[in-house]
Amino acid sequence: MSKIAFVIPVFNRLKYTKECLEILEKQKSTHFFEKNDIAVIVSNDGSTDGTDEWIRSNYPEVIVLEGTGNLWYSGSLNLGIKYALEKLRSDFIMVWENDIYPVDNYFDNLQDILEKWDAKTLICSKLYYKVQPNVIFGMGGTFNSRTGLRNLIGRMKIDSPQYDKIMEVDWFLGQGVLIHRDIIEKVGYFDAVNFPQYHADIDYSLRAKNAGYKNIVYPNLKLLNDTETTGISHAKNKSLRVFLDSLFSLRSNTNIIKDIKFYRRHTSSIFAYLTLINRYLVYTGSFIKWAVLGWLGVRRKNEELA
């Protein structure tokens, strides 16, 4: 029997937290829950929607840790991980989110994998789109430190035998990742200073790999991911204000400062920055194209026809 703590960072979105805890409650008859000592920790970083009160009223066994409201993703994870390791003496941390949904005997499969664990592996999940359960969101990725090229394996591909095999990847998606305390003690916590929101999982994966561990994605650990809860992007709201916010906001995956910090830490050649420059030229170009079409009236006509 292992002591395992689910750590779930939340900020508002009580609807998702309710669904998440209800789903985990229904899994208590699985081998994973029956054979291990399971704790659930919710790191509530300043929610104003009654998250704290609802959890304490409906799931008193769930541990609720209160954040400052400025912890973001990494800080909230670290709050829960620290509590699990120091107070609960947990053997494993399960990095979880409130907008993922396990399917196809996820936890029974996880127990089988856990019983064969080799002490050198981070156990990672395969993610699908919730709205298209047969389409892969991602199953980890590759990263070339010399060129700076990063690839998300299987992204937007119809599931097929090609993606139905165990894979060692350079980096994992930070949802449904089981990490042993020995790995955390060697690799450290998630970097809440440089990557408070995005790239925290990629950064941690590469640090773990550099420390001699393996990021292994198991295709039978299937999770549905609700991508409607992702951060800001001018692709969703095409305005100059949102475009500028997307370049500098912590809530944006196109935060240029975050990317520069990532490349500074994980690339081995100055030429890798050409990939970064190209990425932002394409991103900026897509906005300029949209704006110009608007000035010419072309976009308006196209939108009226849509």
N, C-alpha and C positions, 0 to 999 in steps of 0.2 A: 504493500500500500504506500502510495506517495501522497504528500500534502501538496495540493495544487490550488493556486489562487487565480481566479479570473479577475483581471483588472480592466475596468470599463470606464474610460474618461467620458464625461458628459458635460454639456453646457446647453441648458434648455432642451427642446425637442423631447418633451416628456412622453409624447406618443410613442416614439421609438424605444425609449427606456422601458415603458410598460410592456411592449411587445417582446423586447429582449429578455426581460426577467421572466415573463410568462413562458417563453420558449425554453429557457434554461430549467425552469421548474418542471416542465414536461419531460425533460431528459433524465430525471432522477432514477428511472428504472433501467437505464442503460448500464452496461458493464463499467463504463468509465466512471460514472457517478457512484456506483455501488462498490467498486473496488478501491476507490481513492477517497481521501479526506478532502472534500471540495469546499472552498470558501469563495464567495463572490464579493468583490470590492468595487464600489462605485465611487470614482473620484469626481465629485460634483463641484465644478469650478465656477461657483457664483451664479447658479441658475436662478431665474426669477419666476419660474413657471410652476412652482410647487413641487419640484422634483424631490427634494429632501423629505417633505412631509408625506408625499405619496408613498415613497419607498418604505419609510419607517412604519407607516400604517398598514401596508399590504405585505411587505416582506421584512419583518423585523430581524430576521437572521442575516440579511444582507448588510455588510459593513459600508457605511456611508462616510466618506472623508470629505471635509469641506475645504475647498481651495480658496485662494484670494480673489479669484475673478480675473487674474492675469497669468494663469499658469499655461494656458493653451494646451495643445495636445501632449507635447513631451513632458511638460511640467506635471500635468495631471497623471500621466502614466507613471512618472517617477514617484509621485506621492503615494500611489497605490503599491508600486513595487517595493518601495522602502518599508511600508507598513507590513507587507506580506513577508518580507525577508527578516525583518527585525522583530516584529511582534508575533507573527504567526509561525515563524520558522519554516516557511513553505519551501518545498523542494523544487517546485516548478512554478513559473509564472505563465499564465495564458493571456496573451495580449488579445483583447477582444474589443469589439465596438458595438454600439447599440443599434446599428443599422445593417447588421449582417444576419443571415438566416441559414442555419445548418440543414443539409438535406442528405438523403440516401445513407442513413445509418452513420452519420458523421462521427458520433461519439463512440460507437462500438468499433468503428475502424480506427479511431484514434487510440483506443485502448490496446488494440492489437499491435499498433506501431510502437506504443509506449513500452510494451512488454519486451520489445526487441531493441530498445534504444541503446546506442553504442557509446554514449557519454561524450560524443564529439559533434552532435548534430542539433541544429535548431529545426524543429518540426514545423513545417509551413503548409498552408492551405492553398487550394486552387479556387479562384473566385470567378463567378459568373454574374452576368447582369440579372438583376431581379426581374426586370420586365421582359427579358429574353433568356430564360434559364438554360437554353442550349448554346448560348453565345458566351465565349470566354471574355471576362474582363481582364484577367491576367493571372499568370502562375509564376510570378517572379520575373527576373530579368537579367540581362547581361550588361556589363559595363567595361569599356576599354579605357584604361587610365591614360594611354598614350594619345588616343584620338578624341577622347571625351564623349564618344558615342554611347548612348544608353538605349537599350531596347527592352520593351515589355513583351515577354513571350506570350503568344497566343492572343494578343489584344484584338477584340472584335472578330475573332475567327469562330466559325461553327465548330463545335466540339467534334473531334475525330480521333481515331487510334493514334495519330501522330502526337496528340497531347494527352494520351492516356498511359503515360509511363512516368516512373519516378525520375525527377530531375534535380541535379545539383545546380543551383543558380548563384549568380553573384550577389543578388539582392532580392529580398522578399517584400511582399506587400504586407503592411503592418496590421493584418486582420487574421485572427486565428493562427497565431504563432506561439508555440510552446517552447519556453526557454528555461533551462535548468539554472539553479542559483549559482553553480560553479562558473557557468559561462558569464553570468552577470557580474560576478565578483572579479572576473578577469578582464572582461571587455568594458565594464562600467555601465552606467545608466544611459538613457537616451539624452542626447545633447539639447537641453532646453534653452541654451544660450544662443547657439548659432542656428539651430533648426527647431524653433518652438512649435511649428505646425507642419509644414511640408518638408520632405526629404529626411525627416527624422528616421523613418524606417530604412531608407536606402543607406543613409549614413551608418546606422547601427549594423546593417547587414555586412557592409564592406569592412567595418571595424572588426566584426566577428570573424570574417573570412581571413583578414590579415593576422588575426590572433591564432589561426590554425583550426578554426571550426568550420563546419559545413552547413550551408543553407540548403535544406532538402525539401522540395515540394512534392507532396504525395497526392496523386490525382484522385484518390478516393476520399480525400478530405475536402468535400465540396461545400462552398458557401455561396449564397446569393448576396450580392452587394447592391444596396439601394444607392445608385449614383446620383439621385436627385438631391442628395444632401451635401454635395461637394461645394467648394468655395467659389469666389467670384472670378469672372472672366468676361472680357468684352465680347466673347463669342456668344454669351447668353444675353448680355445687355449692351448693345452697341452704342455707347455714348462716350464722348471724350473723357468725361469725369471717371466713368467706370474703367475705361482703358488705362488712364493714368493710375488709378487705384490698383489695378491688376499688376502693375509693374512694381509697386512698393508695399502693398498691404500684406500683412502676415497671413491673411485669409486667402491669398492667391498663390496658386502653384507656379505662376509666372513672375514671382517676386525676384527681380534681378539681383538684389543684394544676397538673397539666399543662395542663388545659383553661383554667384562669384565665390562665396564662402565654400560651397561644396567643391567647386573645381580647384580652389586653392588647396584644399585638404586632400582630395582624392585623385588628382591627375598628376602625371609624371612628365608631361611635356608641355611647353608653352603653346605648341600647335593645337592642343586640345581646346584652347580658347576660341579657335576659329569655328569650332562646332557651336560654341555658346553664342558667338556673335551672329552666326548664320541663323540660329534659332530665333533670336530677337529681331533680326531683319525681316524674317518671314512673318513673325507675329505682328510687327509694326506695319509691314506691308499689307497684311490682310485688313487691318483697320483703315489704313489710308485708302485702299481700294473701295471699301464700303463707303467711306466719307465722300470720295470723289463721285461715285455712282449716285449718291444722294444729291450732291450739288447739280449733277447733270439731269436729274429727274429720272434716271434709268431705274434706280432702285425702287422708287415709288411705283412706277408702272409694273415692275416685276412683282412687288408685294401685293398690288391690287389684283394681279392675275393669279396669285398663289391661292 
